């Protein structure tokens, strides 16, 4: 049975593809191959190694922060506080 973190990881990667429309478009925005995006999604499904911090930033940029580095690697970037706790207007 998949752990909760594995389910969240897959949901975040699925959301990144949904935001971009296709895995091909996500790959184009990340300047990588579609096969690499497919490998990331497969990795998330199997619960294997995590993506790197640099890769998490690429996903964040490709999705215009629809999926953040904090979503993908909270162990590196911490959990993101709600906007009103960051001193930003809510």
C-alpha positions as CSV (number, residue, x, y, z in Angstrom):
1,X,0.0,0.0,0.0
2,X,1.3,3.5,-0.9
3,X,2.2,5.8,1.9
4,X,0.5,9.2,2.2
5,X,3.6,11.1,1.0
6,X,3.7,8.9,-2.1
7,X,0.1,9.7,-2.9
8,X,0.7,13.4,-2.4
9,X,3.8,13.2,-4.6
10,X,1.9,11.6,-7.4
11,X,-1.0,14.1,-7.0
12,X,1.5,17.0,-7.3
13,X,3.1,15.6,-10.5
14,X,-0.4,14.9,-12.0
15,X,-1.4,18.4,-11.2
16,X,1.7,19.8,-12.9
17,X,0.8,17.9,-16.1
18,X,-2.9,19.1,-15.8
19,X,-1.8,22.7,-15.4
20,X,0.4,22.5,-18.5
21,X,-2.1,20.5,-20.5
22,X,0.1,17.5,-21.4
23,X,3.3,15.9,-20.3
24,X,4.9,17.1,-23.5
25,X,4.0,20.7,-22.7
26,X,5.4,20.4,-19.2
27,X,8.6,19.0,-20.6
28,X,8.8,21.8,-23.1
29,X,8.4,24.4,-20.3
30,X,11.0,22.6,-18.2
31,X,13.4,22.3,-21.3
32,X,13.7,18.5,-20.9
33,X,12.4,15.5,-22.7
34,X,8.8,14.1,-22.4
35,X,10.5,10.8,-21.3
36,X,12.1,12.6,-18.4
37,X,8.7,13.9,-17.2
38,X,7.3,10.4,-17.7
39,X,10.1,9.0,-15.5
40,X,9.4,11.6,-12.8
41,X,5.7,10.6,-12.8
42,X,6.6,6.9,-12.8
43,X,9.1,7.5,-10.0
44,X,6.3,9.2,-8.0
45,X,4.0,6.3,-8.6
46,X,6.5,3.7,-7.4
47,X,7.5,5.8,-4.4
48,X,11.2,5.7,-5.5
49,X,13.7,8.5,-5.2
50,X,12.6,12.0,-4.8
51,X,13.3,14.7,-7.4
52,X,16.1,17.0,-6.7
53,X,15.7,20.5,-5.4
54,X,16.6,21.9,-8.8
55,X,14.0,19.7,-10.5
56,X,11.4,20.9,-8.0
57,X,12.2,24.5,-8.9
58,X,11.8,23.7,-12.7
59,X,8.4,22.2,-12.0
60,X,7.4,25.2,-10.0
61,X,8.5,27.6,-12.8
62,X,6.9,25.5,-15.5
63,X,3.5,25.6,-13.7
64,X,3.7,29.3,-12.7
65,X,3.8,28.2,-9.1
66,X,0.7,26.0,-9.5
67,X,2.9,23.2,-8.1
68,X,5.5,24.6,-5.8
69,X,9.0,23.5,-4.7
70,X,7.5,23.3,-1.2
71,X,4.8,20.8,-2.5
72,X,7.4,18.6,-4.1
73,X,10.3,18.8,-1.6
74,X,9.1,20.1,1.8
75,X,12.1,18.3,3.4
76,X,14.3,20.8,1.5
77,X,12.2,23.9,1.2
78,X,9.9,23.5,4.2
79,X,6.1,23.8,4.1
80,X,4.8,27.0,2.6
81,X,2.8,29.2,4.9
82,X,-0.5,30.6,3.8
83,X,-0.2,33.9,2.0
84,X,-1.5,35.9,5.0
85,X,1.3,34.5,7.2
86,X,4.0,35.5,4.7
87,X,3.2,39.2,4.9
88,X,1.4,39.1,1.6
89,X,-2.1,40.4,1.0
90,X,-4.6,37.6,1.2
